[in-house]
Amino acid sequence: MQPLILKGSKSTPSIHFDPASHVLRLQGQSYPENASKFYAPVFAWLREYLAQPEGTRVCVDVELAYFNSSSSKILMNFFEILEKTAANGTSVEVFWRYREDDETSLECGEEFKEDAPGLSFHLVPLTEE
Amino acid sequence: MADDSIFSGEEDIVRDAEALLEANSTQVPSGAYGRLLDRYKRLFVQLQRIMRMADRFQLELAVTSQRLEELSQIDVVTGIANRRSFNTAYQREWKKARRDGLSMAVSMIDIDHFKRFNDLYGHLPGDVCLERVAGAIDSCLKRPGDYVARFGGEEFAAILANTDTAGAQVVAEKILQAVASLAIPHIGSSYGVVTVSVGIAVDMPPRDDPFDLTLLRAADEALYEAKSQGRHCARVRLGPFSPRFPPPLQ
């Protein structure tokens, strides 16, 4: 299976989903004009990846400083799919990375964490260099 | 394509609920309503979370936008209003004066020999000088309709609403004294300290007059007069629409 690599833009996050290392990384901002359309290939890739019967440890790395409501709905759906995967025995670890001084990003991370109690969900502050 | 909809969960619930409603009650498996309700409840909680997040981002954007709006009106060196803000205030006050039939005064205030000050002391002390002079001018403007901005370079502009020549001269005199009392040393000036010159223009906008910059031009002329007559002084020009006032003195 090929990795999914999308270069980020001002309104879309960079996406780097690597089936070899099992690291799914999302970084940047997300307010695409058409969120469903933008994320459709991402979900297609994800479903194919998760369908493979591997008892591996999936690591999901999210660093989103800003996202619109459609994108937050998509993240809810994303974590829901991962929760189902976790319930089926695959270990899924989520790392929600937020800038230390970004209270909004932290609180959003908390919302997603509470919404997906079946995931091992970590809120990780990024300290400024 | 339903899978690609971001609302596939909601759409599934609606479809299943419709199927339940259409089904004969004996065909409905036990617990079906409860399961449907549980799915709905989960999405309802999600919706609340999404709203809270959206509210946070929107609040943040509103605060940022407000802050940028404020910053766009302020001169970064002196902390007083900038030229952009002045243009808005000038138009507003001019229209107000025209509507209310009141006179309005504009003062152009320029630091004397400021180029020389910069050459002698450097640009950073020049900035400090600008900031202190701005503060001194600001402290002389106490009425609600009074307004001062950095007009550009070493020039400031004040608007005095509902003010006649005598009133504007009193304020100008205060400004001259306030700046001189800062006692900022200036060996390039014959006064030995930083001083300003003030050009005042007073006018009463006629009712049918469209907005223009006559008053500003008149204040600028008065300022040149003050500059050419020894600096550290104020001169007055009356605008062309001030019939209530005597013609300018020779």
Interface residues (C-beta under 8 A of the other chain):
Chain A: A35 S36 Y39 A40 F43 A44 R47 Y66 F67 N68 S69 S70 S72 K73 I74 M76 N77 E80 T104 E107 C108 E111 F112 E114 D115
Chain B: D3 D4 S5 I6 F7 S8 G9 V45 Q46 R49 I50 R52 M53 A54 R56 F57 E60
